[in-house]
Amino acid sequence: MPKAEPSKSDRDLQDDVIRYLADAGTRNKNSSGLPLSPEQAKRAGKFGRFLARRYYRDRLARSFRYSRLFATAIGLTAEQVVDGESFQTFLNECVMGSLEAAQRVGQMALMYLSDVHEPGGWWCDLLAYEQAFFLQAATAEAEPVTDIPRRRRSAACLAFRWNLPEILLQLKSARNIGDDLKKDVVLLFSRTASGKIYVIEIEEQAERVWRQTDGLRNVDQIASAVSLPLTTVQDTLQALSQIGAVVLPPQ
């Protein structure tokens, strides 16, 4: 007699439901294993698209909040992209919370807000800042365990021609932004496993360590690549790990 397949636990069933709602590919292939009738599958798909639209609308509004201050002047806000025709196509393909999906939506918002009369020469830098922030806010993928240090997948280190930390303060206070805020800065964007987002101005030494933490080198090899003492690299990696910029092997 063939053995009956073991019934799924409540937790397994819950995971299947969440995966079905979050992953358009699973819904399209009908490969979830869930006992859904065609009508139930149709309703679940509609609900999954509703959840994804709401998820990205919320994170766009929070991440592009500084460019939103110019909504009256430019007539656009980042979250408006979720109502566009191309976003409907995206909803039929995306895995909600994945890095790939966040990259696609962030690029949509960047292109949407780039096609305006710029409020200032700093506008492109501001949008790049908000796009990098959005990647942290909209990426909820669990990081796999690693046996050598590597960068967290959503983390980003960007060079700007304008002093973005000061510009954001100016925007909050509704003050004009002058050419005196033209200054090269390098900012690191990261997100911890608990969802806390960091944006820090990173020093040159720490940036070198972060860029060499590529998932191919162990700590000794990173130290050799950046020509720094091993203890310095270890301390730097530990600090970067605490803000979610790198993932370290379990102790």
CYANA upper distance limits for C-alpha pairs under 8 A (distance plus 0.5 A):
  8 LYS  CA     12 ASP  CA      6.30
  8 LYS  CA     13 LEU  CA      6.72
  9 SER  CA     13 LEU  CA      6.75
 10 ASP  CA     14 GLN  CA      6.55
 11 ARG  CA     15 ASP  CA      6.67
 12 ASP  CA     16 ASP  CA      6.76
 13 LEU  CA     17 VAL  CA      6.76
 14 GLN  CA     18 ILE  CA      6.73
 15 ASP  CA     19 ARG  CA      6.54
 16 ASP  CA     20 TYR  CA      6.55
 16 ASP  CA     32 SER  CA      7.05
 16 ASP  CA     33 GLY  CA      8.47
 16 ASP  CA     34 LEU  CA      7.84
 17 VAL  CA     21 LEU  CA      6.77
 17 VAL  CA     34 LEU  CA      8.10
 18 ILE  CA     22 ALA  CA      6.56
 19 ARG  CA     23 ASP  CA      6.18
 19 ARG  CA     26 THR  CA      8.08
 19 ARG  CA     32 SER  CA      8.48
 20 TYR  CA     24 ALA  CA      7.80
 20 TYR  CA     26 THR  CA      6.41
 20 TYR  CA     27 ARG  CA      6.41
 20 TYR  CA     32 SER  CA      6.84
 20 TYR  CA     48 GLY  CA      8.35
 21 LEU  CA     27 ARG  CA      8.10
 21 LEU  CA     44 ALA  CA      7.30
 21 LEU  CA     45 GLY  CA      7.31
 21 LEU  CA     47 PHE  CA      7.81
 21 LEU  CA     48 GLY  CA      4.96
 21 LEU  CA     49 ARG  CA      8.38
 22 ALA  CA     48 GLY  CA      6.63
 22 ALA  CA     52 ALA  CA      7.76
 22 ALA  CA     94 CYS  CA      8.45
 22 ALA  CA     95 VAL  CA      6.13
 22 ALA  CA     96 MET  CA      5.53
 22 ALA  CA     97 GLY  CA      8.40
 23 ASP  CA     27 ARG  CA      7.15
 23 ASP  CA     93 GLU  CA      8.26
 23 ASP  CA     94 CYS  CA      6.76
 23 ASP  CA     95 VAL  CA      4.81
 23 ASP  CA     96 MET  CA      6.85
 24 ALA  CA     28 ASN  CA      6.52
 24 ALA  CA     45 GLY  CA      8.32
 24 ALA  CA     48 GLY  CA      8.35
 24 ALA  CA     91 LEU  CA      7.61
 24 ALA  CA     92 ASN  CA      6.07
 24 ALA  CA     93 GLU  CA      5.65
 24 ALA  CA     94 CYS  CA      6.05
 24 ALA  CA     95 VAL  CA      6.60
 25 GLY  CA     29 LYS  CA      6.68
 25 GLY  CA     92 ASN  CA      8.24
 25 GLY  CA     93 GLU  CA      6.47
 25 GLY  CA     94 CYS  CA      7.67
 25 GLY  CA     95 VAL  CA      7.92
 26 THR  CA     30 ASN  CA      6.37
 26 THR  CA     31 SER  CA      6.16
 26 THR  CA     32 SER  CA      6.63
 27 ARG  CA     31 SER  CA      7.50
 27 ARG  CA     32 SER  CA      7.74
 27 ARG  CA     41 ALA  CA      8.31
 27 ARG  CA     45 GLY  CA      7.28
 36 LEU  CA     40 GLN  CA      6.03
 36 LEU  CA     41 ALA  CA      6.19
 37 SER  CA     41 ALA  CA      6.56
 38 PRO  CA     42 LYS  CA      6.66
 39 GLU  CA     43 ARG  CA      6.82
 40 GLN  CA     44 ALA  CA      6.53
 41 ALA  CA     45 GLY  CA      6.53
 42 LYS  CA     46 LYS  CA      6.81
 43 ARG  CA     47 PHE  CA      6.70
 44 ALA  CA     48 GLY  CA      6.53
 45 GLY  CA     49 ARG  CA      6.76
 46 LYS  CA     50 PHE  CA      6.73
 47 PHE  CA     51 LEU  CA      6.69
 48 GLY  CA     52 ALA  CA      6.78
 49 ARG  CA     53 ARG  CA      6.57
 49 ARG  CA     91 LEU  CA      6.33
 49 ARG  CA     92 ASN  CA      7.99
 50 PHE  CA     54 ARG  CA      6.68
 51 LEU  CA     55 TYR  CA      6.47
 52 ALA  CA     56 TYR  CA      6.69
 52 ALA  CA     91 LEU  CA      7.52
 52 ALA  CA     96 MET  CA      6.47
 53 ARG  CA     57 ARG  CA      6.48
 53 ARG  CA     82 VAL  CA      6.77
 53 ARG  CA     91 LEU  CA      7.98
 54 ARG  CA     58 ASP  CA      6.59
 55 TYR  CA     59 ARG  CA      6.94
 56 TYR  CA     60 LEU  CA      6.39
 56 TYR  CA     79 GLU  CA      8.24
 56 TYR  CA     82 VAL  CA      7.90
 56 TYR  CA    105 VAL  CA      8.28
 56 TYR  CA    138 ALA  CA      7.56
 57 ARG  CA     61 ALA  CA      6.68
 57 ARG  CA     79 GLU  CA      5.60
 57 ARG  CA     80 GLN  CA      8.34
 57 ARG  CA     82 VAL  CA      6.86
 58 ASP  CA     62 ARG  CA      6.85
 58 ASP  CA     79 GLU  CA      8.12
 59 ARG  CA     63 SER  CA      6.37
 59 ARG  CA    134 PHE  CA      7.21
 59 ARG  CA    137 ALA  CA      6.74
 59 ARG  CA    138 ALA  CA      6.75
 60 LEU  CA     64 PHE  CA      6.22
 60 LEU  CA     78 ALA  CA      6.54
 60 LEU  CA     79 GLU  CA      5.76
 60 LEU  CA    134 PHE  CA      7.13
 61 ALA  CA     65 ARG  CA      6.37
 61 ALA  CA     68 ARG  CA      8.35
 61 ALA  CA     78 ALA  CA      7.23
 61 ALA  CA     79 GLU  CA      6.17
 63 SER  CA    130 GLU  CA      6.10
 63 SER  CA    131 GLN  CA      7.83
 63 SER  CA    133 PHE  CA      6.41
 63 SER  CA    134 PHE  CA      5.59
 63 SER  CA    137 ALA  CA      7.75
 64 PHE  CA     68 ARG  CA      6.73
 64 PHE  CA     78 ALA  CA      6.86
 64 PHE  CA    127 LEU  CA      8.10
 64 PHE  CA    130 GLU  CA      5.76
 64 PHE  CA    131 GLN  CA      7.95
 64 PHE  CA    134 PHE  CA      8.07
 65 ARG  CA     69 LEU  CA      7.32
 66 TYR  CA     70 PHE  CA      8.30
 66 TYR  CA    126 LEU  CA      8.45
 66 TYR  CA    130 GLU  CA      8.49
 66 TYR  CA    168 LEU  CA      7.83
 66 TYR  CA    171 LEU  CA      7.63
 67 SER  CA     71 ALA  CA      7.76
 67 SER  CA     77 THR  CA      7.95
 67 SER  CA    126 LEU  CA      7.89
 67 SER  CA    127 LEU  CA      7.72
 68 ARG  CA     76 LEU  CA      8.35
 68 ARG  CA     77 THR  CA      6.12
 68 ARG  CA     78 ALA  CA      7.90
 70 PHE  CA     74 ILE  CA      6.60
 70 PHE  CA     75 GLY  CA      8.35
 70 PHE  CA    119 PRO  CA      8.35
 71 ALA  CA     75 GLY  CA      5.58
 71 ALA  CA     76 LEU  CA      5.72
 71 ALA  CA     77 THR  CA      6.27
 72 THR  CA     76 LEU  CA      8.09
 74 ILE  CA    116 VAL  CA      6.92
 74 ILE  CA    117 HIS  CA      7.50
 76 LEU  CA     80 GLN  CA      7.74
 76 LEU  CA    113 LEU  CA      7.47
 77 THR  CA    113 LEU  CA      7.79
 78 ALA  CA    109 ALA  CA      5.71
 78 ALA  CA    110 LEU  CA      8.35
 78 ALA  CA    112 TYR  CA      7.71
 78 ALA  CA    113 LEU  CA      7.22
 79 GLU  CA    109 ALA  CA      8.02
 80 GLN  CA     84 GLY  CA      7.74
 81 VAL  CA     87 PHE  CA      7.28
 81 VAL  CA    108 MET  CA      7.44
 81 VAL  CA    109 ALA  CA      6.89
 81 VAL  CA    112 TYR  CA      7.85
 82 VAL  CA     87 PHE  CA      6.00
 82 VAL  CA     88 GLN  CA      8.28
 83 ASP  CA     87 PHE  CA      7.20
 83 ASP  CA     88 GLN  CA      8.27
 84 GLY  CA     88 GLN  CA      7.46
 85 GLU  CA     89 THR  CA      7.46
 86 SER  CA     90 PHE  CA      6.91
 87 PHE  CA     91 LEU  CA      6.64
 88 GLN  CA     92 ASN  CA      7.05
 89 THR  CA     93 GLU  CA      7.26
 90 PHE  CA     94 CYS  CA      6.31
 94 CYS  CA    101 ALA  CA      6.35
 95 VAL  CA    101 ALA  CA      6.87
 96 MET  CA    101 ALA  CA      7.15
 97 GLY  CA    101 ALA  CA      7.34
 97 GLY  CA    102 ALA  CA      7.44
 97 GLY  CA    138 ALA  CA      6.26
 97 GLY  CA    139 THR  CA      5.33
 97 GLY  CA    140 ALA  CA      5.33
 97 GLY  CA    141 GLU  CA      6.78
 98 SER  CA    102 ALA  CA      6.81
 98 SER  CA    138 ALA  CA      8.15
 98 SER  CA    139 THR  CA      5.86
 98 SER  CA    140 ALA  CA      6.75
 98 SER  CA    141 GLU  CA      6.05
 99 LEU  CA    103 GLN  CA      6.59
 99 LEU  CA    135 LEU  CA      7.64
 99 LEU  CA    138 ALA  CA      8.12
 99 LEU  CA    139 THR  CA      5.65
 99 LEU  CA    140 ALA  CA      8.15
 99 LEU  CA    141 GLU  CA      7.54
 99 LEU  CA    153 ARG  CA      8.04
 99 LEU  CA    154 SER  CA      6.97
100 GLU  CA    104 ARG  CA      6.86
101 ALA  CA    105 VAL  CA      6.76
102 ALA  CA    106 GLY  CA      6.37
102 ALA  CA    134 PHE  CA      7.92
102 ALA  CA    135 LEU  CA      6.12
102 ALA  CA    138 ALA  CA      6.14
102 ALA  CA    139 THR  CA      6.66
103 GLN  CA    107 GLN  CA      6.59
103 GLN  CA    135 LEU  CA      7.05
104 ARG  CA    108 MET  CA      6.78
105 VAL  CA    109 ALA  CA      6.81
106 GLY  CA    110 LEU  CA      6.64
106 GLY  CA    131 GLN  CA      5.95
106 GLY  CA    134 PHE  CA      7.11
106 GLY  CA    135 LEU  CA      7.51
107 GLN  CA    111 MET  CA      6.61
107 GLN  CA    131 GLN  CA      7.97
108 MET  CA    112 TYR  CA      6.55
109 ALA  CA    113 LEU  CA      6.62
109 ALA  CA    131 GLN  CA      8.30
110 LEU  CA    114 SER  CA      6.47
110 LEU  CA    127 LEU  CA      6.82
110 LEU  CA    128 ALA  CA      7.94
110 LEU  CA    131 GLN  CA      7.31
111 MET  CA    115 ASP  CA      7.06
113 LEU  CA    127 LEU  CA      8.22
114 SER  CA    118 GLU  CA      8.30
114 SER  CA    124 CYS  CA      7.73
114 SER  CA    127 LEU  CA      8.44
118 GLU  CA    123 TRP  CA      6.57
119 PRO  CA    123 TRP  CA      7.00
122 TRP  CA    126 LEU  CA      6.75
122 TRP  CA    162 TRP  CA      6.87
123 TRP  CA    127 LEU  CA      6.77
124 CYS  CA    128 ALA  CA      6.71
125 ASP  CA    129 TYR  CA      6.65
125 ASP  CA    160 PHE  CA      6.75
125 ASP  CA    161 ARG  CA      7.79
125 ASP  CA    162 TRP  CA      7.44
125 ASP  CA    164 LEU  CA      8.13
126 LEU  CA    130 GLU  CA      6.76
126 LEU  CA    164 LEU  CA      7.55
127 LEU  CA    131 GLN  CA      6.52
128 ALA  CA    132 ALA  CA      6.72
129 TYR  CA    133 PHE  CA      6.76
129 TYR  CA    164 LEU  CA      8.33
130 GLU  CA    134 PHE  CA      6.54
131 GLN  CA    135 LEU  CA      6.93
132 ALA  CA    136 GLN  CA      7.40
132 ALA  CA    156 ALA  CA      7.20
132 ALA  CA    189 PHE  CA      7.17
133 PHE  CA    137 ALA  CA      6.91
133 PHE  CA    189 PHE  CA      7.06
133 PHE  CA    197 ILE  CA      8.47
133 PHE  CA    199 VAL  CA      8.39
134 PHE  CA    138 ALA  CA      6.34
135 LEU  CA    139 THR  CA      6.39
135 LEU  CA    154 SER  CA      6.60
135 LEU  CA    155 ALA  CA      8.45
136 GLN  CA    154 SER  CA      6.51
136 GLN  CA    155 ALA  CA      7.55
136 GLN  CA    189 PHE  CA      7.79
136 GLN  CA    190 SER  CA      6.70
136 GLN  CA    191 ARG  CA      6.08
136 GLN  CA    197 ILE  CA      7.08
137 ALA  CA    191 ARG  CA      8.26
137 ALA  CA    195 GLY  CA      8.22
137 ALA  CA    197 ILE  CA      7.77
139 THR  CA    154 SER  CA      7.34
140 ALA  CA    195 GLY  CA      8.48
142 ALA  CA    193 ALA  CA      8.19
143 GLU  CA    152 ARG  CA      7.92
143 GLU  CA    153 ARG  CA      8.48
143 GLU  CA    247 VAL  CA      8.45
145 VAL  CA    249 PRO  CA      7.40
145 VAL  CA    250 PRO  CA      8.11
146 THR  CA    150 ARG  CA      8.20
146 THR  CA    247 VAL  CA      7.88
146 THR  CA    248 LEU  CA      7.29
146 THR  CA    249 PRO  CA      5.71
146 THR  CA    250 PRO  CA      8.17
147 ASP  CA    248 LEU  CA      7.99
147 ASP  CA    249 PRO  CA      5.28
147 ASP  CA    250 PRO  CA      8.05
148 ILE  CA    215 GLY  CA      6.70
148 ILE  CA    216 LEU  CA      7.92
148 ILE  CA    217 ARG  CA      7.45
148 ILE  CA    218 ASN  CA      5.91
148 ILE  CA    219 VAL  CA      8.12
148 ILE  CA    248 LEU  CA      7.02
148 ILE  CA    249 PRO  CA      6.17
149 PRO  CA    213 THR  CA      6.60
149 PRO  CA    214 ASP  CA      8.00
149 PRO  CA    215 GLY  CA      6.27
149 PRO  CA    217 ARG  CA      7.90
149 PRO  CA    218 ASN  CA      6.93
149 PRO  CA    219 VAL  CA      7.65
149 PRO  CA    246 VAL  CA      7.37
149 PRO  CA    247 VAL  CA      6.28
149 PRO  CA    248 LEU  CA      5.14
149 PRO  CA    249 PRO  CA      6.76
150 ARG  CA    213 THR  CA      5.49
150 ARG  CA    214 ASP  CA      5.62
150 ARG  CA    215 GLY  CA      4.67
150 ARG  CA    216 LEU  CA      8.21
150 ARG  CA    246 VAL  CA      6.06
150 ARG  CA    247 VAL  CA      5.96
150 ARG  CA    248 LEU  CA      7.28
151 ARG  CA    155 ALA  CA      7.41
151 ARG  CA    210 TRP  CA      7.54
151 ARG  CA    213 THR  CA      6.44
151 ARG  CA    214 ASP  CA      6.67
151 ARG  CA    215 GLY  CA      7.55
151 ARG  CA    245 ALA  CA      6.50
151 ARG  CA    246 VAL  CA      4.64
151 ARG  CA    247 VAL  CA      6.51
152 ARG  CA    190 SER  CA      8.25
152 ARG  CA    244 GLY  CA      7.28
152 ARG  CA    245 ALA  CA      5.96
152 ARG  CA    246 VAL  CA      5.37
152 ARG  CA    247 VAL  CA      6.34
154 SER  CA    190 SER  CA      7.47
154 SER  CA    191 ARG  CA      8.19
155 ALA  CA    188 LEU  CA      7.85
155 ALA  CA    189 PHE  CA      5.98
155 ALA  CA    190 SER  CA      5.09
155 ALA  CA    191 ARG  CA      7.53
155 ALA  CA    244 GLY  CA      8.30
155 ALA  CA    245 ALA  CA      6.10
155 ALA  CA    246 VAL  CA      8.45
156 ALA  CA    188 LEU  CA      6.31
156 ALA  CA    189 PHE  CA      5.65
156 ALA  CA    190 SER  CA      7.27
157 CYS  CA    186 VAL  CA      7.35
157 CYS  CA    187 LEU  CA      6.16
157 CYS  CA    188 LEU  CA      4.87
157 CYS  CA    189 PHE  CA      6.74
157 CYS  CA    207 GLU  CA      8.33
158 LEU  CA    186 VAL  CA      6.08
158 LEU  CA    187 LEU  CA      6.00
158 LEU  CA    188 LEU  CA      7.08
159 ALA  CA    184 ASP  CA      7.52
159 ALA  CA    185 VAL  CA      6.32
159 ALA  CA    186 VAL  CA      4.86
159 ALA  CA    187 LEU  CA      7.03
160 PHE  CA    164 LEU  CA      7.99
160 PHE  CA    183 LYS  CA      8.33
160 PHE  CA    184 ASP  CA      6.11
160 PHE  CA    185 VAL  CA      5.83
160 PHE  CA    186 VAL  CA      6.68
160 PHE  CA    187 LEU  CA      8.34
161 ARG  CA    182 LYS  CA      6.66
161 ARG  CA    183 LYS  CA      6.08
161 ARG  CA    184 ASP  CA      5.07
161 ARG  CA    185 VAL  CA      7.15
162 TRP  CA    167 ILE  CA      8.34
162 TRP  CA    181 LEU  CA      6.48
162 TRP  CA    182 LYS  CA      4.93
162 TRP  CA    183 LYS  CA      5.35
162 TRP  CA    184 ASP  CA      6.41
162 TRP  CA    185 VAL  CA      7.46
163 ASN  CA    167 ILE  CA      6.67
163 ASN  CA    181 LEU  CA      6.01
163 ASN  CA    182 LYS  CA      6.51
163 ASN  CA    183 LYS  CA      5.63
163 ASN  CA    184 ASP  CA      7.05
163 ASN  CA    185 VAL  CA      6.53
164 LEU  CA    168 LEU  CA      6.55
164 LEU  CA    185 VAL  CA      8.19
165 PRO  CA    169 LEU  CA      7.11
166 GLU  CA    170 GLN  CA      6.80
166 GLU  CA    181 LEU  CA      7.79
167 ILE  CA    171 LEU  CA      6.68
167 ILE  CA    177 ILE  CA      7.25
167 ILE  CA    181 LEU  CA      7.66
168 LEU  CA    172 LYS  CA      6.65
169 LEU  CA    173 SER  CA      6.82
170 GLN  CA    174 ALA  CA      6.55
170 GLN  CA    175 ARG  CA      5.54
170 GLN  CA    176 ASN  CA      7.27
170 GLN  CA    177 ILE  CA      7.19
171 LEU  CA    175 ARG  CA      6.56
171 LEU  CA    176 ASN  CA      8.16
171 LEU  CA    177 ILE  CA      8.49
177 ILE  CA    181 LEU  CA      7.56
185 VAL  CA    201 GLU  CA      7.49
186 VAL  CA    201 GLU  CA      6.28
186 VAL  CA    202 ILE  CA      6.54
186 VAL  CA    203 GLU  CA      8.33
187 LEU  CA    199 VAL  CA      6.97
187 LEU  CA    200 ILE  CA      5.97
187 LEU  CA    201 GLU  CA      4.99
187 LEU  CA    202 ILE  CA      6.24
188 LEU  CA    198 TYR  CA      8.23
188 LEU  CA    199 VAL  CA      6.07
188 LEU  CA    200 ILE  CA      5.85
188 LEU  CA    201 GLU  CA      6.81
188 LEU  CA    202 ILE  CA      6.65
188 LEU  CA    245 ALA  CA      8.43
189 PHE  CA    197 ILE  CA      7.93
189 PHE  CA    198 TYR  CA      6.26
189 PHE  CA    199 VAL  CA      5.14
189 PHE  CA    200 ILE  CA      7.34
189 PHE  CA    245 ALA  CA      7.92
190 SER  CA    197 ILE  CA      6.28
190 SER  CA    198 TYR  CA      5.74
190 SER  CA    199 VAL  CA      7.13
190 SER  CA    243 ILE  CA      7.03
190 SER  CA    244 GLY  CA      6.01
190 SER  CA    245 ALA  CA      5.50
191 ARG  CA    195 GLY  CA      6.31
191 ARG  CA    196 LYS  CA      5.98
191 ARG  CA    197 ILE  CA      4.89
191 ARG  CA    198 TYR  CA      6.64
191 ARG  CA    243 ILE  CA      7.10
191 ARG  CA    244 GLY  CA      5.50
191 ARG  CA    245 ALA  CA      7.34
192 THR  CA    196 LYS  CA      5.82
192 THR  CA    197 ILE  CA      7.10
192 THR  CA    242 GLN  CA      7.97
192 THR  CA    243 ILE  CA      6.28
192 THR  CA    244 GLY  CA      4.63
192 THR  CA    245 ALA  CA      8.13
193 ALA  CA    244 GLY  CA      7.39
197 ILE  CA    243 ILE  CA      8.37
198 TYR  CA    243 ILE  CA      7.02
202 ILE  CA    206 ALA  CA      6.97
202 ILE  CA    207 GLU  CA      6.74
203 GLU  CA    207 GLU  CA      6.65
204 GLU  CA    208 ARG  CA      6.75
205 GLN  CA    209 VAL  CA      7.03
206 ALA  CA    210 TRP  CA      6.63
206 ALA  CA    236 THR  CA      6.90
207 GLU  CA    211 ARG  CA      6.63
208 ARG  CA    212 GLN  CA      6.79
208 ARG  CA    226 VAL  CA      6.88
209 VAL  CA    213 THR  CA      6.77
209 VAL  CA    222 ILE  CA      7.38
209 VAL  CA    223 ALA  CA      8.30
209 VAL  CA    226 VAL  CA      7.00
209 VAL  CA    233 VAL  CA      7.35
209 VAL  CA    236 THR  CA      7.90
209 VAL  CA    237 LEU  CA      8.04
210 TRP  CA    214 ASP  CA      8.48
210 TRP  CA    237 LEU  CA      8.16
210 TRP  CA    240 LEU  CA      8.32
210 TRP  CA    245 ALA  CA      8.45
210 TRP  CA    246 VAL  CA      8.05
212 GLN  CA    217 ARG  CA      8.13
212 GLN  CA    222 ILE  CA      6.50
212 GLN  CA    225 ALA  CA      7.64
212 GLN  CA    226 VAL  CA      8.03
213 THR  CA    217 ARG  CA      7.17
213 THR  CA    222 ILE  CA      7.14
213 THR  CA    246 VAL  CA      8.20
217 ARG  CA    221 GLN  CA      5.86
217 ARG  CA    222 ILE  CA      6.40
218 ASN  CA    222 ILE  CA      6.70
219 VAL  CA    223 ALA  CA      6.69
219 VAL  CA    230 LEU  CA      7.93
219 VAL  CA    233 VAL  CA      7.79
219 VAL  CA    234 GLN  CA      7.60
220 ASP  CA    224 SER  CA      6.78
220 ASP  CA    230 LEU  CA      7.03
221 GLN  CA    225 ALA  CA      6.60
222 ILE  CA    226 VAL  CA      6.76
222 ILE  CA    233 VAL  CA      8.02
223 ALA  CA    227 SER  CA      6.28
223 ALA  CA    228 LEU  CA      5.79
223 ALA  CA    229 PRO  CA      6.78
223 ALA  CA    230 LEU  CA      6.00
223 ALA  CA    233 VAL  CA      6.43
224 SER  CA    228 LEU  CA      7.29
228 LEU  CA    232 THR  CA      7.09
228 LEU  CA    233 VAL  CA      7.20
229 PRO  CA    233 VAL  CA      7.00
230 LEU  CA    234 GLN  CA      6.65
231 THR  CA    235 ASP  CA      6.63
232 THR  CA    236 THR  CA      6.61
233 VAL  CA    237 LEU  CA      6.54
234 GLN  CA    238 GLN  CA      6.67
235 ASP  CA    239 ALA  CA      6.77
236 THR  CA    240 LEU  CA      6.65
237 LEU  CA    241 SER  CA      6.46
237 LEU  CA    246 VAL  CA      7.61
237 LEU  CA    248 LEU  CA      8.41
238 GLN  CA    242 GLN  CA      6.85
239 ALA  CA    243 ILE  CA      7.41
240 LEU  CA    244 GLY  CA      6.87
240 LEU  CA    245 ALA  CA      5.68
240 LEU  CA    246 VAL  CA      6.25
241 SER  CA    245 ALA  CA      6.15
241 SER  CA    246 VAL  CA      5.32
241 SER  CA    247 VAL  CA      6.37
241 SER  CA    248 LEU  CA      7.30
